[in-house]
Amino acid sequence: MSKRTPLALVAAAGAVVLTTAAATVTAPLRVSGPTPYAACTVGGPGTNYLDAEVEPSVSVNPADTRQVVGAWQQDRWADGGAHGLVAGSSRDGGLTWLETPLPFSACAPGGARYERASDPWVSFGPDGTAYANAISFDQSTPRNAVTAATSSDGGQTWTNLATLQSFDTAAFFTDKNSVTADPLRTGVAYSVWDTLQTPMSNPRAALFTAAYSGPGYLSMTTDGGRHWSAPRVIFPTGTRQQTIGNQIVVDRVHPGTLYDVANWIQPPNSVTMTHSTVAFVKSTDGGRTWSAPRVIAQLQSVGVTDPNTGAAVRTGDIIPEPAIDPVTGTLHVVWQDARFSGGLYDTVAMSSSSDGGLTWSAPVEVSTRTGRPAFTPSIAVAADGTVGLTYYDFRNLAAGNSTTLPTDYWFSSSRDGFVADSHIAGPFDMMTAPNARGLFVGDYEGLAAAGAAFRSLYVATNSGNTANRTDVFTTAITP
């Protein structure tokens, strides 16, 4: 195992050794402004949280770390998706930001003719081209699609709107996309997602009861997003199986080697029980062929609730997050898991591989143990091999407090062991968040390497402000 692998200093009890060195974290800066979709009337019926932003993604231009691009859902609906997606871009290292509507829904000028959009993702290529993709769908019809666009000016304008896969029937529903620009091949990017397939009329309602499947799909571009390949299955699933949260990472040490990491849900599946695993498929020829799926570890999340009231909090509990060391090729994956609390509540687990995925370290707890849930981790690896981790937790919630849900956002990093947490934001009141099958700030948050440092893009609530429940914030972090 590489010396850079943080699991080298795992204590016998299974908790990662902490040192006291803390990171330098800049003061949080609000990135999102008033919604550009206030006049949009499509997408109903349903409860819409106007001006509420959730679920950001972020990427830093490898050729110029002063250029940052992010994307998020704008005006979240309670029952899925948002009015549209918005991109935020900075050319001065995150000091100032420009907002631009992304063309993935009818609310955006010149956007795809779908009523809602969800699951924003962005990624910079080595030539400075920014790629974005999304799920676009209707509420009033079964139409749904995976869409993509590119920017050649750092995220200020977006062109090459493309539909990678689309359906007009409720028997197929696309979900949880991501896009990864190849850091070694100019003009090449990989878009992945899952498509739920069922003979029933509503794939979401049919889960656990029908002969459904949800394989992971890939479409790639080799010309900077002007054209995308026909979608094909790279992570196959059998009956009553599905993937979710597919993400590709690229091995710079072994050119042409790609890993697609996902939650592979397998039988038995029922309303009360799922068998989730952190798993991956691998390509050694630039995405032309892929290995059979391999399991890294069980994903033993129990979900997140308010410890005092039991109110549901929707988190990234089914989404594993991968990252790869750009110098050694060491793989790291983090996810929510309740194994360290005896199944009582989620904290953050991590496993690593330094031999191309042949073997993986036993899962270890990498969030600070506080007796309260830790959730929605993000991970990135800096140019010098430092592993960065962000996550939320409830450590500042007092026993008996049933009126607010104080929530904090934290950063930790590792070279040979994770250092003590550095505070990013909070406490803010999670009870102010939009309710979308639980209090919701996103199934994921944004964290990207910026040279030897990191850029975080995350959502926090504006505590008690029901007219503007959430905003997107950013901070620069130097371990």
C-alpha positions in Angstrom: 0.0 0.0 0.0 1.3 3.4 -0.9 2.8 5.6 1.8 0.2 8.2 0.7 -2.6 5.9 1.5 -4.3 7.2 4.7 -5.2 3.8 5.9 -1.6 3.0 6.7 -2.2 4.4 10.2 -5.4 2.6 11.1 -5.7 2.0 14.8 -6.5 -1.5 16.1 -10.0 -0.5 17.0 -10.7 0.5 13.4 -10.7 4.3 13.8 -8.3 6.3 11.8 -5.4 7.9 13.7 -5.9 11.7 13.9 -3.2 14.3 14.2 -3.7 17.8 15.4 -2.7 19.8 12.3 -5.6 21.7 10.9 -6.2 23.1 7.4 -6.5 26.8 6.4 -10.1 27.4 5.4 -11.1 30.7 3.9 -14.3 32.4 5.1 -17.4 31.0 3.4 -18.5 33.1 0.4 -22.1 33.0 -0.9 -22.1 32.0 -4.6 -25.8 31.7 -5.5 -28.0 34.8 -5.9 -31.7 35.2 -6.6 -33.2 32.6 -8.9 -33.1 33.3 -12.6 -36.2 31.1 -12.9 -38.7 33.1 -10.8 -41.0 33.7 -13.7 -41.0 30.1 -14.9 -44.4 28.4 -14.5 -43.7 24.9 -15.9 -43.1 21.8 -13.9 -46.1 21.7 -11.6 -48.2 20.7 -9.9 -46.3 20.2 -6.6 -44.6 22.1 -3.9 -41.7 24.3 -5.3 -39.1 25.9 -3.0 -38.5 29.0 -5.0 -34.9 30.4 -4.5 -33.8 27.1 -2.8 -30.5 25.7 -4.2 -29.3 22.1 -3.6 -26.8 19.5 -4.7 -23.8 21.3 -6.1 -20.9 19.9 -8.1 -17.6 21.7 -8.7 -14.5 21.4 -10.9 -11.3 23.4 -11.1 -9.5 24.0 -14.4 -6.3 21.9 -14.2 -4.6 24.3 -16.6 -5.5 27.4 -14.5 -6.7 26.8 -11.0 -8.1 30.3 -10.8 -10.9 29.1 -13.0 -13.7 27.3 -11.1 -17.0 26.0 -12.4 -19.9 24.7 -10.3 -23.5 23.7 -10.9 -26.5 23.2 -8.7 -30.3 22.6 -8.7 -32.3 25.8 -8.6 -35.8 26.0 -7.1 -36.1 22.5 -5.9 -39.4 20.6 -6.1 -40.6 18.5 -3.2 -41.3 15.5 -5.4 -38.2 15.5 -7.6 -35.9 17.8 -9.6 -35.9 21.5 -9.9 -37.0 24.3 -12.2 -33.6 24.0 -13.7 -29.9 24.0 -13.1 -27.5 26.9 -12.8 -23.8 27.2 -13.3 -21.5 29.4 -11.3 -18.2 30.3 -12.7 -15.1 32.2 -11.3 -12.0 33.4 -13.0 -10.2 34.7 -10.0 -9.9 31.7 -7.7 -13.4 31.9 -6.3 -13.4 35.6 -5.2 -16.1 36.6 -7.5 -18.8 34.5 -9.4 -21.0 34.8 -12.4 -24.3 32.8 -12.6 -25.5 31.3 -15.9 -28.6 29.2 -16.5 -27.7 25.7 -17.8 -29.8 24.7 -20.8 -31.2 21.5 -19.3 -34.9 22.5 -18.8 -37.6 24.6 -20.4 -37.1 27.3 -17.7 -33.6 28.1 -19.2 -33.4 30.3 -22.3 -32.9 28.0 -25.2 -33.0 25.0 -22.9 -34.1 21.4 -23.5 -37.9 21.1 -23.7 -38.3 19.3 -20.4 -40.2 20.6 -17.4 -37.6 19.8 -14.7 -33.9 19.0 -14.3 -31.8 17.3 -11.7 -28.4 15.8 -10.8 -26.0 18.5 -12.0 -22.4 17.5 -12.7 -19.4 19.4 -14.1 -15.9 18.5 -15.1 -13.0 20.4 -16.6 -10.8 18.8 -19.4 -7.1 19.5 -19.8 -7.7 22.1 -22.4 -10.1 24.1 -20.3 -13.3 22.8 -21.8 -15.9 22.4 -19.2 -18.5 19.6 -19.5 -21.9 19.4 -17.7 -24.6 16.9 -17.7 -28.0 16.4 -16.1 -31.2 14.4 -15.9 -34.0 16.3 -17.7 -37.6 15.1 -17.3 -41.3 16.0 -17.3 -43.7 15.9 -14.4 -46.8 15.8 -16.6 -45.6 13.1 -19.0 -43.1 10.2 -18.7 -40.5 11.8 -20.9 -37.0 11.7 -19.4 -33.5 12.1 -20.7 -29.8 12.5 -20.0 -28.5 15.8 -21.4 -25.1 17.4 -21.7 -23.5 20.7 -22.7 -20.0 22.2 -22.8 -18.4 25.6 -22.2 -15.2 27.0 -23.7 -15.1 30.1 -21.6 -14.8 28.7 -18.1 -18.6 28.2 -17.6 -19.9 31.6 -18.5 -21.7 30.4 -21.6 -22.8 26.9 -22.6 -23.3 25.3 -26.0 -23.4 21.9 -27.7 -26.6 20.9 -25.9 -27.0 17.2 -26.5 -29.4 14.5 -25.6 -27.5 11.3 -24.7 -30.4 9.1 -24.0 -34.2 9.7 -23.9 -37.4 7.8 -23.3 -41.1 8.6 -23.8 -42.4 5.8 -21.7 -42.5 5.4 -17.9 -41.0 1.9 -18.3 -37.6 3.5 -18.5 -36.3 6.2 -16.2 -32.7 7.7 -16.2 -31.1 8.6 -12.9 -28.0 9.8 -11.1 -25.7 10.8 -13.9 -22.1 12.2 -13.7 -19.6 13.4 -16.2 -15.8 13.0 -16.1 -13.4 14.7 -18.5 -10.3 12.6 -19.3 -7.3 14.4 -17.8 -4.9 12.9 -20.3 -7.0 13.1 -23.6 -8.1 16.5 -24.9 -11.7 16.5 -26.0 -12.6 13.2 -24.3 -15.2 12.9 -21.6 -17.3 10.1 -20.1 -21.0 10.4 -19.1 -22.5 7.6 -17.0 -25.9 7.1 -15.4 -28.3 4.3 -14.6 -31.6 3.6 -16.3 -34.3 1.9 -14.3 -36.2 -0.6 -16.5 -39.4 -2.4 -15.6 -42.5 -3.7 -17.3 -44.7 -1.7 -15.0 -45.8 1.8 -15.8 -43.9 3.5 -13.0 -40.3 2.4 -12.5 -40.0 4.1 -9.1 -43.1 2.6 -7.7 -42.2 -0.8 -9.2 -38.9 -1.1 -7.3 -38.8 -4.0 -4.9 -42.0 -5.5 -6.4 -41.3 -6.1 -10.1 -38.7 -7.8 -12.4 -36.9 -4.5 -12.7 -33.2 -3.8 -13.6 -31.0 -0.7 -13.5 -27.7 -1.1 -15.4 -25.0 1.6 -15.6 -24.7 3.2 -19.0 -21.8 5.1 -20.7 -21.8 7.6 -23.5 -18.5 9.3 -24.4 -17.3 12.2 -26.5 -14.0 12.5 -28.3 -14.5 15.9 -29.9 -15.1 18.2 -27.0 -18.8 17.5 -26.6 -19.9 18.1 -30.2 -20.9 14.5 -30.6 -21.5 11.7 -28.1 -21.5 8.0 -28.7 -24.6 5.8 -28.5 -25.2 4.8 -24.9 -24.2 1.3 -23.9 -24.2 -0.8 -20.8 -20.9 -1.0 -18.9 -22.2 -2.1 -15.5 -24.7 -4.9 -16.2 -27.4 -5.8 -13.7 -29.6 -8.8 -13.5 -33.3 -9.1 -12.4 -34.0 -7.2 -9.2 -30.6 -5.5 -9.4 -29.7 -1.9 -10.1 -26.8 0.5 -10.0 -27.0 4.1 -8.7 -24.4 6.8 -8.3 -22.2 5.8 -11.2 -19.0 7.9 -11.3 -15.9 7.4 -13.5 -12.3 8.2 -12.3 -9.3 8.1 -14.6 -5.9 6.6 -13.7 -3.2 9.0 -14.9 -0.5 6.5 -14.0 -1.8 3.8 -16.4 -3.2 5.7 -19.4 -6.5 4.2 -20.7 -7.5 2.8 -17.3 -10.9 3.9 -16.0 -13.0 2.9 -13.0 -16.7 3.2 -12.8 -17.8 3.1 -9.1 -21.4 2.7 -8.1 -23.8 1.3 -5.5 -24.7 -2.1 -6.8 -28.0 -3.0 -5.2 -28.7 -6.8 -5.3 -31.4 -9.1 -3.9 -32.9 -9.5 -1.5 -34.7 -6.2 -2.2 -37.8 -5.2 -0.3 -39.3 -2.2 1.2 -37.5 -3.0 4.5 -34.3 -4.5 3.2 -31.8 -3.8 0.4 -28.5 -5.4 -0.2 -26.3 -2.5 -1.2 -22.6 -2.9 -2.1 -19.9 -0.4 -3.1 -18.7 -1.9 -6.4 -16.9 -1.1 -9.6 -16.1 -2.1 -13.2 -12.8 -1.4 -14.9 -11.6 -0.6 -18.4 -8.0 -0.7 -19.5 -8.6 0.4 -23.1 -10.1 3.8 -22.7 -13.7 2.6 -22.2 -14.1 0.3 -25.1 -14.4 -2.9 -22.9 -15.1 -3.3 -19.3 -14.6 -6.0 -16.6 -17.3 -7.8 -14.7 -18.5 -6.0 -11.6 -16.5 -6.4 -8.4 -17.6 -5.7 -4.9 -15.4 -3.4 -2.7 -17.5 -3.6 0.5 -21.1 -3.8 1.8 -22.8 -0.4 2.1 -24.4 -0.6 5.5 -26.2 2.8 5.7 -29.3 3.1 7.9 -30.1 6.5 6.7 -30.2 9.7 8.7 -32.8 11.2 11.0 -32.9 14.0 13.5 -31.7 12.3 16.6 -34.2 14.2 18.8 -37.3 14.2 16.7 -36.9 11.3 14.2 -37.5 13.6 11.3 -36.1 12.2 8.0 -33.0 13.9 6.6 -32.3 13.0 3.0 -28.5 12.5 2.5 -26.0 10.7 0.2 -26.7 7.5 2.0 -26.8 5.4 -1.2 -24.1 7.2 -3.1 -20.4 6.1 -2.9 -17.9 8.8 -3.8 -14.6 7.8 -5.5 -11.3 9.6 -6.0 -7.9 8.6 -7.4 -4.4 9.7 -6.6 -3.0 11.5 -9.7 0.6 10.4 -9.0 0.3 6.8 -7.6 -3.0 5.7 -9.0 -4.3 4.7 -5.5 -8.1 4.5 -5.4 -10.1 5.8 -2.5 -13.9 5.4 -2.0 -16.0 6.9 0.8 -19.6 6.3 1.8 -22.1 6.4 4.6 -22.1 3.4 6.8 -23.5 2.4 10.2 -21.1 -0.5 11.0 -19.0 1.6 13.3 -22.0 2.5 15.5 -23.4 -1.0 15.8 -26.1 -0.1 13.2 -27.4 2.9 15.2 -26.4 5.7 12.9 -24.3 6.5 9.9 -20.8 7.8 9.9 -18.3 8.0 7.0 -16.4 4.8 5.8 -13.5 4.6 3.5 -11.6 1.8 1.6 -8.6 2.1 -0.6 -6.7 0.1 -3.2 -3.2 0.5 -4.4 -3.1 -2.4 -6.9 -5.7 -1.4 -9.5 -8.7 -2.7 -7.6 -7.4 -6.2 -7.1 -7.5 -5.8 -3.3 -9.1 -3.3 -1.0 -8.5 -2.3 2.6 -11.1 -3.1 5.2 -13.5 -0.2 5.6 -12.4 2.3 8.3 -14.2 5.2 9.9 -12.8 8.5 8.7 -15.3 11.0 10.1 -14.9 12.1 13.7 -17.0 9.9 16.0 -19.3 12.2 18.0 -22.2 9.8 18.8 -24.3 11.5 16.1 -24.7 10.9 12.4 -22.0 12.1 9.9 -23.2 12.1 6.3 -22.9 13.1 2.6 -19.1 12.8 2.3 -17.2 14.1 -0.6 -13.6 13.2 -1.5 -10.8 14.5 -3.8 -7.1 14.0 -4.0 -4.7 16.9 -4.5 -1.7 17.1 -6.8 0.7 16.1 -4.0 -1.4 13.1 -3.0 -3.2 14.7 -0.1 -6.7 13.1 0.4 -9.4 15.7 1.2 -12.7 14.8 2.8 -15.8 16.9 3.6 -19.0 15.9 5.3 -21.9 17.1 7.5 -22.7 16.1 11.0 -24.9 16.9 14.0 -22.2 17.1 16.7 -23.5 20.5 18.0 -27.1 19.3 18.5 -28.0 19.4 22.1 -30.1 16.6 23.7 -33.7 17.6 23.9 -33.6 20.3 21.2 -36.7 19.6 19.1 -37.1 23.0 17.6 -33.9 23.3 15.5 -31.4 20.9 13.9 -27.9 22.5 14.2 -25.7 21.1 11.4 -22.0 21.7 10.6 -19.8 21.1 7.6 -16.3 19.8 8.1 -13.0 19.2 6.2 -10.3 16.7 7.0 -7.2 15.6 5.1 -4.6 12.8 5.1 -1.2 12.0 3.9 -0.4 9.3 6.4 -3.5 9.6 8.7 -6.4 12.0 8.8 -5.9 15.2 10.6 -8.3 16.8 13.1 -11.4 18.3 11.5 -11.4 21.9 10.2 -14.7 23.8 10.4 -16.1 25.0 7.1 -19.6 26.2 8.0 -22.3 26.1 10.7 -24.1 25.4 12.8 -27.0 26.1 10.5 -30.6 24.8 11.0 -31.2 21.8 8.8 -34.9 22.2 9.6 -35.0 25.2 7.2 -34.0 23.0 4.2 -36.5 22.0 1.5 -38.3 18.8 2.2 -37.9 16.3 -0.6 -38.5 12.9 0.9 -36.6 14.3 3.9 -34.8 17.6 4.8 -32.6 18.0 1.7 -29.5 19.9 0.8 -28.2 17.4 -1.8 -27.4 13.7 -2.4 -23.9 15.0 -2.9 -21.8 18.2 -2.4 -18.9 19.5 -4.4 -15.2 19.0 -3.6 -12.3 19.4 -6.1 -8.6 19.5 -6.1 -7.0 22.8 -6.9 -3.3 22.0 -7.3 -2.1 21.1 -3.8 -5.3 22.7 -2.3 -9.0 22.1 -2.5 -12.2 23.9 -3.5 -15.4 23.2 -1.7 -18.9 24.0 -3.1 -21.6 23.2 -0.7 -25.2 24.1 0.4 -26.1 25.5 3.8 -29.5 26.7 5.0 -30.3 30.3 5.8 -31.6 29.3 9.2 -35.3 30.2 9.6 -35.6 32.0 6.3 -38.4 30.2 4.5 -38.4 32.6 1.6 -34.8 31.8 0.8 -34.1 28.4 2.5 -30.7 27.5 1.1 -27.7 29.0 -0.8 -24.6 27.6 -2.3 -21.3 28.6 -0.6 -17.7 28.1 -1.4 -14.4 28.1 0.4 -10.8 27.4 -0.5 -9.0 24.9 1.7 -5.2 24.5 2.1 -4.2 21.4 4.2 
